[in-house]
Amino acid sequence: GSGGSKRRDRENQDGILGGPAPVSPPSPAGARLPGHVCMEVESQTRRRVQAMQGGQAQAKERVLRQLLGLVCAPHPQLHPNYGPGP
């Protein structure tokens, strides 16, 4: 019944059945990056993001040129499977 459920809840709170979830200790103060290192990491990250965005923009331009070339300069041709009927 419900009495067993309440007992289990109380036992879990008391740590008898597995106890509370482990808590990670706080980071020591020395684990923080010095200001100049943090600024350098941010600068490198910013450069990498800009390079990725530039590469994406170049690829986008190339794809758009190819697509427009296919759409705007069609070459009339028959599909290889098209042929006279039986």
N, C-alpha and C positions, 0 to 999 in steps of 0.2 A: 503494500500500500504506500501511502504518502509518507508514513513515518520513516521507512527505510531511505527514501529519497532525501528527507531532511537530514537524516543522520549522515548520509554520504556527503551532502553539501557541507555540513559542519566539519566532517573529517578532512575534506579537501581544503577548507579554510585553515584548519589547524596544521596542515602539512603532512597528515598521516598517509594520504593516498597520493603520493607523487609530489606533494608540496607545490609551492608557487613556482611560476616560470622563472628561470634564471634571468637576472638583470645584468647587462654588461656594465662593467665599471666605467666611470667617466674617463674621458681622455685626459692624460696628464698634460699639464700646461706646456711642457716642452715639446709636445707633438704638433703644435701649431707651426705653420711655415712662417719664416721671417718675412717681413713686408716686401723686401726686394725679390725674394724667391716667388712669392705669390704674384707680384706684378709681372715677373718674367713668364710665369705659367699662363697668366691671363693674356699677355702679349702674344705668346706662341699660339694659344688657342684662337685668338682673334685672327691671326695670320692664316692659320689652317682653315678656318671657316670661310674667310674671304677667298682663299684659293679654291675651295670646293665650290663656292657659289660661282666663281668665275668659270670654272670648268663646266659646271652645269649650264651656264648661260651660253657658252660656246657650243656645247652639244645641242642645246635647244635650237640655236641658229642653224646649225648644220641639218638637223632633222626637218626644220621648217622649210629650208631651201629645197631639200630632196622631195618633200611632200608637194610643195608648190610646183616643182618641176614635173612631177607625175600628173598633177591635176591640170596644170595650165598648158602643157605641151603633150597632149595625148598622141599616141602613134596608133593609127588604125591597123588592126590586125585581127585575124580570126583565132579563136581558141583552138588549140591542137585537137581537141576532141570533136570539134564541129566538122561534119562531113555530110556527104549526101546520104540520104536514108537508104534502107535496104531495097 
